[in-house]
Amino acid sequence: MAKAFECEIRYSVDDIAEFKKKLEKLNAKHVFDYKFQDFYFRPESKEWDYFKKNLRIRHKEGHSTRILFDKIETKSFNGLEFKRSVFPEGKLLIYSGELDSCRNLLLDLGFKEWLVINKEQGELWELGDLKIALEKIEGLGWTFEMEFKGEDPEKAGKEIEKAVEKLGLDKNCLWSDPISVIYAKANNLI
């Protein structure tokens, strides 16, 4: 779903069937299903700012496994916080190959595996220009992520605010942290 300077927010979904009904009432379209695993790594010898940097191996059956790096910053608009990539490309592709090759490369560079996020079930939906990813994450449950173009953070903030209102969400319950941090907090890993 990457867009230039991707901006994202995430929200927990208690009742996925009801949420899908809400999307259908708004004439959202189901685009495709997916599932994959993200293996997160951190340096072995120094502190790592999990809120700002993510290094992961993304493994999806039937596709090339990739090492991705992203650096993010937190932005705010009208009291609504969201994360924004520092790099225009969003997640940077470092390497692509077999899972074992990716893992060995990161281990050889002095990184160690930190956690694994298993996205057991995912669905991409479109609501006009808005893309919504519904994801069932092992150890976390159902969440959804909305992604916006972020060349102009203020414009992205306005778009996020409109989407939050359209979906009837409580903006105080939105997550702006990276999913790795959300997962780690929920599972007492940080």
C-alpha positions as CSV (number, residue, x, y, z in Angstrom):
1,M,0.0,0.0,0.0
2,A,3.0,2.3,0.0
3,K,2.5,5.9,-1.0
4,A,4.9,8.9,-1.1
5,F,5.9,9.7,2.5
6,E,3.2,7.3,3.7
7,C,1.2,8.4,6.7
8,E,-0.6,5.8,8.7
9,I,-2.9,5.3,11.6
10,R,-4.2,2.0,13.1
11,Y,-7.3,1.2,15.1
12,S,-8.4,-1.9,17.0
13,V,-11.5,-3.7,15.7
14,D,-13.7,-5.5,18.3
15,D,-16.3,-6.8,15.9
16,I,-14.9,-7.4,12.4
17,A,-18.2,-8.4,10.9
18,E,-19.9,-5.2,12.0
19,F,-16.9,-3.2,10.8
20,K,-17.1,-4.8,7.3
21,K,-20.9,-4.0,7.2
22,K,-20.0,-0.4,8.0
23,L,-17.5,-0.4,5.1
24,E,-20.1,-2.0,2.7
25,K,-22.7,0.6,3.7
26,L,-20.2,3.3,2.8
27,N,-19.8,1.5,-0.6
28,A,-16.2,0.4,0.1
29,K,-14.9,-2.4,-2.2
30,H,-13.0,-5.5,-1.1
31,V,-9.9,-5.6,-3.3
32,F,-7.9,-8.7,-2.2
33,D,-6.9,-11.0,0.7
34,Y,-3.4,-11.6,1.9
35,K,-1.3,-12.9,4.8
36,F,2.4,-12.7,5.7
37,Q,4.9,-12.6,8.5
38,D,7.2,-9.8,9.5
39,F,10.4,-10.7,11.4
40,Y,11.6,-7.6,13.2
41,F,15.3,-7.2,14.0
42,R,17.3,-4.8,16.2
43,P,21.1,-4.2,16.6
44,E,22.7,-6.6,19.0
45,S,25.2,-4.1,20.5
46,K,23.3,-0.8,20.9
47,E,19.9,0.7,21.8
48,W,17.3,1.0,19.1
49,D,14.5,3.5,18.9
50,Y,11.5,1.2,18.2
51,F,9.2,4.2,17.8
52,K,11.2,5.7,15.0
53,K,13.0,2.8,13.2
54,N,11.9,-0.6,11.9
55,L,14.1,-3.3,10.3
56,R,12.1,-6.3,9.2
57,I,12.1,-9.3,7.0
58,R,8.7,-9.6,5.2
59,H,7.9,-13.2,4.3
60,K,4.9,-14.0,2.1
61,E,4.4,-17.5,0.7
62,G,4.9,-17.6,-3.1
63,H,6.7,-14.3,-3.2
64,S,10.3,-13.2,-2.8
65,T,11.2,-12.5,0.9
66,R,12.4,-8.9,1.4
67,I,14.4,-7.0,4.0
68,L,12.7,-3.6,4.6
69,F,13.7,-0.6,6.6
70,D,11.6,2.4,7.5
71,K,12.2,5.4,9.6
72,I,9.1,7.3,10.9
73,E,8.2,10.5,12.7
74,T,5.0,11.3,14.6
75,K,3.0,14.2,13.2
76,S,0.0,15.9,14.7
77,F,-3.1,17.7,13.3
78,N,-5.9,19.1,15.5
79,G,-4.9,16.8,18.3
80,L,-4.8,13.7,16.0
81,E,-1.4,11.9,15.9
82,F,-0.3,9.8,13.0
83,K,3.0,8.3,11.8
84,R,4.7,9.5,8.7
85,S,7.7,8.0,6.9
86,V,10.8,10.0,6.7
87,F,11.8,8.6,3.3
88,P,9.6,9.5,0.3
89,E,9.5,5.8,-0.7
90,G,8.1,4.7,2.7
91,K,9.7,1.4,3.4
92,L,13.1,1.0,1.8
93,L,14.0,-2.3,0.1
94,I,17.4,-3.5,1.4
95,Y,17.5,-7.0,-0.1
96,S,15.3,-9.6,-1.7
97,G,15.9,-13.3,-1.6
98,E,15.2,-16.5,0.3
99,L,14.0,-16.2,4.0
100,D,17.2,-17.9,5.3
101,S,19.4,-15.6,3.2
102,C,17.6,-12.5,4.5
103,R,17.9,-13.7,8.1
104,N,21.6,-14.6,7.7
105,L,22.4,-11.3,6.1
106,L,20.9,-9.4,9.1
107,L,22.6,-11.7,11.6
108,D,25.9,-11.2,9.8
109,L,25.5,-7.4,10.0
110,G,25.1,-7.6,13.8
111,F,21.3,-7.6,14.2
112,K,19.2,-10.1,16.2
113,E,15.6,-11.1,15.8
114,W,13.4,-9.1,18.2
115,L,9.8,-10.3,17.4
116,V,7.6,-11.8,14.8
117,I,4.3,-10.4,13.7
118,N,2.1,-13.0,12.0
119,K,-0.6,-11.3,9.9
120,E,-2.9,-14.4,9.8
121,Q,-5.5,-12.8,7.6
122,G,-5.6,-9.5,5.8
123,E,-8.0,-7.8,3.5
124,L,-7.4,-4.7,1.4
125,W,-10.5,-2.4,1.0
126,E,-10.9,0.8,-1.0
127,L,-13.3,3.6,0.0
128,G,-12.8,6.1,-2.8
129,D,-9.1,7.0,-2.7
130,L,-8.8,5.7,0.8
131,K,-7.1,2.3,1.3
132,I,-8.0,0.3,4.4
133,A,-6.1,-2.8,5.4
134,L,-8.0,-5.1,7.8
135,E,-5.6,-7.4,9.6
136,K,-5.9,-10.2,12.0
137,I,-2.6,-10.3,13.9
138,E,-1.7,-13.2,16.1
139,G,-1.4,-12.0,19.7
140,L,-3.3,-8.8,18.9
141,G,-6.5,-9.5,17.2
142,W,-8.2,-7.6,14.4
143,T,-6.9,-4.1,13.6
144,F,-7.2,-1.8,10.6
145,E,-4.8,0.5,9.1
146,M,-5.5,3.5,6.9
147,E,-2.7,4.9,4.7
148,F,-2.5,8.4,3.2
149,K,-0.1,10.3,1.0
150,G,2.1,12.5,3.2
151,E,4.1,14.9,1.1
152,D,2.1,17.6,2.9
153,P,1.6,16.5,6.5
154,E,-1.1,19.1,7.2
155,K,-3.1,17.8,4.1
156,A,-2.6,14.2,5.3
157,G,-3.8,15.2,8.7
158,K,-7.0,16.7,7.2
159,E,-7.6,13.5,5.2
160,I,-7.1,11.4,8.2
161,E,-9.5,13.5,10.2
162,K,-12.1,13.2,7.5
163,A,-11.7,9.4,7.3
164,V,-12.0,9.1,11.1
165,E,-15.2,11.1,11.0
166,K,-16.6,9.2,8.1
167,L,-16.0,5.8,9.8
168,G,-17.3,7.1,13.1
169,L,-14.1,6.4,15.0
170,D,-13.0,7.7,18.4
171,K,-9.8,9.6,17.5
172,N,-8.6,9.1,21.1
173,C,-8.4,5.3,20.4
174,L,-6.2,5.6,17.3
175,W,-2.7,4.2,17.3
176,S,0.1,6.2,15.7
177,D,2.9,3.9,16.9
178,P,4.4,1.4,14.5
179,I,2.7,-2.0,14.6
180,S,5.9,-3.5,16.1
181,V,5.6,-1.2,19.1
182,I,1.8,-1.8,19.4
183,Y,2.4,-5.6,19.4
184,A,5.4,-5.4,21.8
185,K,3.4,-3.3,24.3
186,A,0.4,-5.6,24.1
187,N,2.6,-8.7,24.6
188,N,4.8,-7.1,27.4
189,L,8.0,-7.1,25.3
190,I,8.8,-3.5,26.0
